[in-house]
Amino acid sequence: MSESRIGVVGIVIEPEGNILRINEILHNHSSIIVGRMGLPNVGNREISVISVVVDGSTDDIGSFTGRLGAINGVNVKSALSKKSY
């Protein structure tokens, strides 16, 4: 079994972002998602933000963030624990 890390993934979705594709990726990576919070239409600017707490291998988290980041109109940043478990 590979070592896992705890972290947070921030997802900023601009109007052209494909929400259905984002939800599909979230569903497909549900095994590493501990929790999530979403804020639609922040400040009436048509920008949405989702924060996701993850617990998984760096490969799994990298796959998750890479797939999200490939979507037009989506910006993704992650911060992971330095310690592996």
N, CA, C and O atoms as a GROMACS GRO file, in nm:
protein
  340
    1MET      N    1   0.085  -0.119   0.000
    1MET     CA    2   0.000   0.000   0.000
    1MET      C    3   0.089   0.124   0.000
    1MET      O    4   0.184   0.133   0.077
    2SER      N    5   0.057   0.220  -0.087
    2SER     CA    6   0.138   0.340  -0.095
    2SER      C    7   0.102   0.436   0.019
    2SER      O    8  -0.008   0.430   0.074
    3GLU      N    9   0.197   0.522   0.052
    3GLU     CA   10   0.174   0.618   0.158
    3GLU      C   11   0.077   0.725   0.111
    3GLU      O   12   0.072   0.760  -0.007
    4SER      N   13  -0.001   0.776   0.207
    4SER     CA   14  -0.097   0.879   0.170
    4SER      C   15  -0.063   1.010   0.239
    4SER      O   16   0.010   1.013   0.338
    5ARG      N   17  -0.119   1.116   0.184
    5ARG     CA   18  -0.101   1.250   0.240
    5ARG      C   19  -0.238   1.314   0.255
    5ARG      O   20  -0.332   1.284   0.182
    6ILE      N   21  -0.246   1.403   0.352
    6ILE     CA   22  -0.366   1.482   0.374
    6ILE      C   23  -0.342   1.618   0.309
    6ILE      O   24  -0.231   1.670   0.313
    7GLY      N   25  -0.445   1.675   0.250
    7GLY     CA   26  -0.428   1.806   0.189
    7GLY      C   27  -0.559   1.871   0.153
    7GLY      O   28  -0.667   1.818   0.179
    8VAL      N   29  -0.547   1.987   0.092
    8VAL     CA   30  -0.663   2.061   0.045
    8VAL      C   31  -0.640   2.099  -0.101
    8VAL      O   32  -0.529   2.135  -0.141
    9VAL      N   33  -0.746   2.090  -0.178
    9VAL     CA   34  -0.742   2.129  -0.319
    9VAL      C   35  -0.843   2.243  -0.337
    9VAL      O   36  -0.961   2.228  -0.305
   10GLY      N   37  -0.795   2.355  -0.387
   10GLY     CA   38  -0.881   2.469  -0.415
   10GLY      C   39  -0.913   2.473  -0.563
   10GLY      O   40  -0.823   2.465  -0.647
   11ILE      N   41  -1.040   2.486  -0.595
   11ILE     CA   42  -1.085   2.487  -0.735
   11ILE      C   43  -1.163   2.617  -0.759
   11ILE      O   44  -1.264   2.641  -0.694
   12VAL      N   45  -1.116   2.698  -0.852
   12VAL     CA   46  -1.185   2.821  -0.890
   12VAL      C   47  -1.243   2.801  -1.030
   12VAL      O   48  -1.171   2.767  -1.124
   13ILE      N   49  -1.373   2.822  -1.041
   13ILE     CA   50  -1.443   2.793  -1.166
   13ILE      C   51  -1.498   2.923  -1.224
   13ILE      O   52  -1.581   2.990  -1.163
   14GLU      N   53  -1.450   2.957  -1.342
   14GLU     CA   54  -1.498   3.076  -1.413
   14GLU      C   55  -1.620   3.036  -1.496
   14GLU      O   56  -1.647   2.917  -1.513
   15PRO      N   57  -1.694   3.134  -1.550
   15PRO     CA   58  -1.820   3.102  -1.619
   15PRO      C   59  -1.809   2.995  -1.728
   15PRO      O   60  -1.902   2.918  -1.748
   16GLU      N   61  -1.696   2.990  -1.798
   16GLU     CA   62  -1.683   2.891  -1.906
   16GLU      C   63  -1.648   2.752  -1.855
   16GLU      O   64  -1.638   2.658  -1.935
   17GLY      N   65  -1.630   2.736  -1.724
   17GLY     CA   66  -1.596   2.605  -1.667
   17GLY      C   67  -1.711   2.507  -1.683
   17GLY      O   68  -1.827   2.543  -1.670
   18ASN      N   69  -1.677   2.383  -1.711
   18ASN     CA   70  -1.777   2.278  -1.735
   18ASN      C   71  -1.811   2.209  -1.603
   18ASN      O   72  -1.741   2.118  -1.560
   19ILE      N   73  -1.919   2.254  -1.541
   19ILE     CA   74  -1.958   2.203  -1.409
   19ILE      C   75  -1.988   2.053  -1.413
   19ILE      O   76  -1.953   1.980  -1.320
   20LEU      N   77  -2.052   2.006  -1.518
   20LEU     CA   78  -2.083   1.862  -1.527
   20LEU      C   79  -1.956   1.779  -1.530
   20LEU      O   80  -1.949   1.674  -1.465
   21ARG      N   81  -1.855   1.824  -1.603
   21ARG     CA   82  -1.727   1.752  -1.608
   21ARG      C   83  -1.657   1.756  -1.472
   21ARG      O   84  -1.599   1.657  -1.430
   22ILE      N   85  -1.662   1.870  -1.405
   22ILE     CA   86  -1.602   1.882  -1.272
   22ILE      C   87  -1.667   1.783  -1.175
   22ILE      O   88  -1.598   1.713  -1.102
   23ASN      N   89  -1.799   1.778  -1.175
   23ASN     CA   90  -1.870   1.686  -1.085
   23ASN      C   91  -1.838   1.540  -1.118
   23ASN      O   92  -1.830   1.456  -1.029
   24GLU      N   93  -1.821   1.509  -1.246
   24GLU     CA   94  -1.783   1.374  -1.287
   24GLU      C   95  -1.645   1.336  -1.230
   24GLU      O   96  -1.626   1.225  -1.180
   25ILE      N   97  -1.551   1.428  -1.238
   25ILE     CA   98  -1.416   1.403  -1.185
   25ILE      C   99  -1.420   1.389  -1.034
   25ILE      O  100  -1.355   1.300  -0.978
   26LEU      N  101  -1.497   1.475  -0.966
   26LEU     CA  102  -1.512   1.462  -0.821
   26LEU      C  103  -1.570   1.324  -0.785
   26LEU      O  104  -1.522   1.260  -0.692
   27HIS      N  105  -1.670   1.281  -0.857
   27HIS     CA  106  -1.730   1.150  -0.833
   27HIS      C  107  -1.629   1.037  -0.857
   27HIS      O  108  -1.621   0.943  -0.777
   28ASN      N  109  -1.553   1.045  -0.965
   28ASN     CA  110  -1.457   0.941  -0.999
   28ASN      C  111  -1.342   0.932  -0.899
   28ASN      O  112  -1.277   0.828  -0.890
   29HIS      N  113  -1.316   1.039  -0.826
   29HIS     CA  114  -1.207   1.041  -0.726
   29HIS      C  115  -1.262   1.044  -0.584
   29HIS      O  116  -1.192   1.086  -0.492
   30SER      N  117  -1.385   1.000  -0.565
   30SER     CA  118  -1.449   1.007  -0.433
   30SER      C  119  -1.374   0.927  -0.327
   30SER      O  120  -1.389   0.953  -0.208
   31SER      N  121  -1.295   0.829  -0.368
   31SER     CA  122  -1.222   0.746  -0.271
   31SER      C  123  -1.115   0.826  -0.196
   31SER      O  124  -1.073   0.784  -0.088
   32ILE      N  125  -1.070   0.938  -0.250
   32ILE     CA  126  -0.968   1.019  -0.182
   32ILE      C  127  -1.026   1.146  -0.122
   32ILE      O  128  -0.954   1.222  -0.057
   33ILE      N  129  -1.155   1.171  -0.142
   33ILE     CA  130  -1.218   1.293  -0.092
   33ILE      C  131  -1.274   1.269   0.048
   33ILE      O  132  -1.357   1.181   0.068
   34VAL      N  133  -1.227   1.350   0.143
   34VAL     CA  134  -1.274   1.342   0.281
   34VAL      C  135  -1.394   1.434   0.300
   34VAL      O  136  -1.488   1.400   0.372
   35GLY      N  137  -1.391   1.551   0.237
   35GLY     CA  138  -1.501   1.646   0.247
   35GLY      C  139  -1.483   1.757   0.146
   35GLY      O  140  -1.375   1.776   0.091
   36ARG      N  141  -1.592   1.829   0.121
   36ARG     CA  142  -1.583   1.940   0.026
   36ARG      C  143  -1.684   2.048   0.063
   36ARG      O  144  -1.787   2.022   0.124
   37MET      N  145  -1.651   2.170   0.024
   37MET     CA  146  -1.740   2.283   0.044
   37MET      C  147  -1.740   2.365  -0.084
   37MET      O  148  -1.634   2.398  -0.137
   38GLY      N  149  -1.856   2.396  -0.132
   38GLY     CA  150  -1.867   2.474  -0.255
   38GLY      C  151  -1.942   2.604  -0.233
   38GLY      O  152  -2.042   2.608  -0.161
   39LEU      N  153  -1.893   2.709  -0.296
   39LEU     CA  154  -1.959   2.840  -0.292
   39LEU      C  155  -1.990   2.884  -0.434
   39LEU      O  156  -1.899   2.921  -0.509
   40PRO      N  157  -2.116   2.879  -0.473
   40PRO     CA  158  -2.151   2.921  -0.609
   40PRO      C  159  -2.161   3.073  -0.620
   40PRO      O  160  -2.199   3.140  -0.524
   41ASN      N  161  -2.128   3.125  -0.736
   41ASN     CA  162  -2.149   3.266  -0.768
   41ASN      C  163  -2.098   3.360  -0.658
   41ASN      O  164  -2.174   3.442  -0.606
   42VAL      N  165  -1.972   3.347  -0.624
   42VAL     CA  166  -1.912   3.426  -0.516
   42VAL      C  167  -1.918   3.576  -0.551
   42VAL      O  168  -1.871   3.618  -0.657
   43GLY      N  169  -1.975   3.653  -0.463
   43GLY     CA  170  -1.982   3.799  -0.482
   43GLY      C  171  -2.057   3.841  -0.607
   43GLY      O  172  -2.030   3.948  -0.662
   44ASN      N  173  -2.151   3.759  -0.653
   44ASN     CA  174  -2.226   3.788  -0.776
   44ASN      C  175  -2.136   3.813  -0.895
   44ASN      O  176  -2.166   3.897  -0.980
   45ARG      N  177  -2.022   3.741  -0.902
   45ARG     CA  178  -1.926   3.759  -1.010
   45ARG      C  179  -1.921   3.642  -1.106
   45ARG      O  180  -1.833   3.634  -1.191
   46GLU      N  181  -2.015   3.549  -1.092
   46GLU     CA  182  -2.020   3.429  -1.177
   46GLU      C  183  -1.894   3.345  -1.164
   46GLU      O  184  -1.856   3.274  -1.258
   47ILE      N  185  -1.830   3.352  -1.048
   47ILE     CA  186  -1.714   3.269  -1.016
   47ILE      C  187  -1.756   3.177  -0.902
   47ILE      O  188  -1.813   3.224  -0.804
   48SER      N  189  -1.728   3.050  -0.914
   48SER     CA  190  -1.758   2.954  -0.807
   48SER      C  191  -1.628   2.899  -0.752
   48SER      O  192  -1.528   2.890  -0.823
   49VAL      N  193  -1.630   2.862  -0.624
   49VAL     CA  194  -1.512   2.809  -0.558
   49VAL      C  195  -1.550   2.681  -0.484
   49VAL      O  196  -1.652   2.676  -0.414
   50ILE      N  197  -1.468   2.579  -0.500
   50ILE     CA  198  -1.486   2.453  -0.428
   50ILE      C  199  -1.355   2.423  -0.355
   50ILE      O  200  -1.248   2.428  -0.415
   51SER      N  201  -1.365   2.392  -0.227
   51SER     CA  202  -1.247   2.344  -0.154
   51SER      C  203  -1.272   2.198  -0.119
   51SER      O  204  -1.380   2.161  -0.073
   52VAL      N  205  -1.170   2.116  -0.142
   52VAL     CA  206  -1.183   1.972  -0.123
   52VAL      C  207  -1.069   1.925  -0.032
   52VAL      O  208  -0.952   1.952  -0.060
   53VAL      N  209  -1.104   1.855   0.076
   53VAL     CA  210  -1.003   1.793   0.161
   53VAL      C  211  -0.980   1.652   0.109
   53VAL      O  212  -1.075   1.575   0.090
   54VAL      N  213  -0.853   1.618   0.086
   54VAL     CA  214  -0.819   1.489   0.027
   54VAL      C  215  -0.727   1.409   0.119
   54VAL      O  216  -0.654   1.466   0.200
   55ASP      N  217  -0.732   1.279   0.104
   55ASP     CA  218  -0.644   1.185   0.175
   55ASP      C  219  -0.612   1.074   0.076
   55ASP      O  220  -0.694   0.985   0.053
   56GLY      N  221  -0.492   1.079   0.018
   56GLY     CA  222  -0.457   0.980  -0.082
   56GLY      C  223  -0.310   0.986  -0.118
   56GLY      O  224  -0.235   1.069  -0.066
   57SER      N  225  -0.270   0.898  -0.208
   57SER     CA  226  -0.131   0.899  -0.253
   57SER      C  227  -0.107   1.023  -0.339
   57SER      O  228  -0.202   1.082  -0.392
   58THR      N  229   0.018   1.062  -0.351
   58THR     CA  230   0.049   1.178  -0.435
   58THR      C  231   0.011   1.152  -0.580
   58THR      O  232  -0.026   1.244  -0.653
   59ASP      N  233   0.020   1.026  -0.623
   59ASP     CA  234  -0.022   0.992  -0.760
   59ASP      C  235  -0.171   1.013  -0.778
   59ASP      O  236  -0.213   1.071  -0.879
   60ASP      N  237  -0.252   0.967  -0.683
   60ASP     CA  238  -0.397   0.982  -0.693
   60ASP      C  239  -0.438   1.129  -0.687
   60ASP      O  240  -0.525   1.173  -0.763
   61ILE      N  241  -0.376   1.204  -0.597
   61ILE     CA  242  -0.408   1.346  -0.585
   61ILE      C  243  -0.363   1.420  -0.710
   61ILE      O  244  -0.433   1.510  -0.758
   62GLY      N  245  -0.247   1.384  -0.764
   62GLY     CA  246  -0.199   1.445  -0.887
   62GLY      C  247  -0.290   1.417  -1.005
   62GLY      O  248  -0.313   1.505  -1.089
   63SER      N  249  -0.342   1.296  -1.013
   63SER     CA  250  -0.437   1.261  -1.119
   63SER      C  251  -0.563   1.346  -1.108
   63SER      O  252  -0.613   1.399  -1.207
   64PHE      N  253  -0.613   1.358  -0.986
   64PHE     CA  254  -0.733   1.437  -0.957
   64PHE      C  255  -0.713   1.583  -0.998
   64PHE      O  256  -0.794   1.638  -1.072
   65THR      N  257  -0.606   1.645  -0.950
   65THR     CA  258  -0.584   1.787  -0.981
   65THR      C  259  -0.550   1.808  -1.128
   65THR      O  260  -0.588   1.910  -1.186
   66GLY      N  261  -0.479   1.714  -1.188
   66GLY     CA  262  -0.444   1.725  -1.329
   66GLY      C  263  -0.566   1.721  -1.419
   66GLY      O  264  -0.576   1.798  -1.514
   67ARG      N  265  -0.659   1.632  -1.389
   67ARG     CA  266  -0.782   1.623  -1.470
   67ARG      C  267  -0.866   1.749  -1.455
   67ARG      O  268  -0.922   1.799  -1.552
   68LEU      N  269  -0.874   1.801  -1.331
   68LEU     CA  270  -0.951   1.925  -1.310
   68LEU      C  271  -0.885   2.042  -1.381
   68LEU      O  272  -0.952   2.122  -1.446
   69GLY      N  273  -0.753   2.053  -1.369
   69GLY     CA  274  -0.680   2.164  -1.427
   69GLY      C  275  -0.683   2.168  -1.579
   69GLY      O  276  -0.657   2.272  -1.640
   70ALA      N  277  -0.714   2.054  -1.641
   70ALA     CA  278  -0.720   2.048  -1.787
   70ALA      C  279  -0.849   2.105  -1.843
   70ALA      O  280  -0.861   2.124  -1.964
   71ILE      N  281  -0.946   2.134  -1.757
   71ILE     CA  282  -1.075   2.186  -1.802
   71ILE      C  283  -1.062   2.338  -1.823
   71ILE      O  284  -1.011   2.409  -1.736
   72ASN      N  285  -1.108   2.385  -1.937
   72ASN     CA  286  -1.108   2.528  -1.967
   72ASN      C  287  -1.191   2.603  -1.862
   72ASN      O  288  -1.302   2.562  -1.830
   73GLY      N  289  -1.137   2.712  -1.810
   73GLY     CA  290  -1.210   2.793  -1.714
   73GLY      C  291  -1.197   2.746  -1.570
   73GLY      O  292  -1.267   2.795  -1.482
   74VAL      N  293  -1.107   2.649  -1.546
   74VAL     CA  294  -1.089   2.596  -1.411
   74VAL      C  295  -0.943   2.615  -1.369
   74VAL      O  296  -0.851   2.578  -1.442
   75ASN      N  297  -0.924   2.672  -1.250
   75ASN     CA  298  -0.791   2.688  -1.192
   75ASN      C  299  -0.785   2.605  -1.065
   75ASN      O  300  -0.877   2.608  -0.983
   76VAL      N  301  -0.676   2.530  -1.048
   76VAL     CA  302  -0.663   2.437  -0.936
   76VAL      C  303  -0.529   2.459  -0.866
   76VAL      O  304  -0.426   2.473  -0.931
   77LYS      N  305  -0.533   2.461  -0.734
   77LYS     CA  306  -0.411   2.466  -0.653
   77LYS      C  307  -0.428   2.366  -0.538
   77LYS      O  308  -0.539   2.346  -0.488
   78SER      N  309  -0.317   2.305  -0.498
   78SER     CA  310  -0.325   2.211  -0.387
   78SER      C  311  -0.214   2.237  -0.287
   78SER      O  312  -0.108   2.290  -0.322
   79ALA      N  313  -0.240   2.199  -0.164
   79ALA     CA  314  -0.140   2.205  -0.057
   79ALA      C  315  -0.151   2.072   0.018
   79ALA      O  316  -0.258   2.034   0.065
   80LEU      N  317  -0.037   2.002   0.030
   80LEU     CA  318  -0.037   1.870   0.093
   80LEU      C  319   0.052   1.870   0.217
   80LEU      O  320   0.147   1.947   0.227
   81SER      N  321   0.018   1.783   0.310
   81SER     CA  322   0.102   1.765   0.427
   81SER      C  323   0.241   1.718   0.385
   81SER      O  324   0.256   1.644   0.287
   82LYS      N  325   0.341   1.761   0.458
   82LYS     CA  326   0.477   1.715   0.428
   82LYS      C  327   0.496   1.572   0.474
   82LYS      O  328   0.575   1.498   0.417
   83LYS      N  329   0.423   1.534   0.579
   83LYS     CA  330   0.436   1.401   0.636
   83LYS      C  331   0.342   1.304   0.564
   83LYS      O  332   0.226   1.336   0.537
   84SER      N  333   0.394   1.186   0.535
   84SER     CA  334   0.312   1.079   0.475
   84SER      C  335   0.262   0.988   0.585
   84SER      O  336   0.325   0.975   0.690
   85TYR      N  337   0.148   0.924   0.561
   85TYR     CA  338   0.088   0.834   0.660
   85TYR      C  339   0.067   0.696   0.601
   85TYR      O  340   0.018   0.606   0.670
   0.00000   0.00000   0.00000
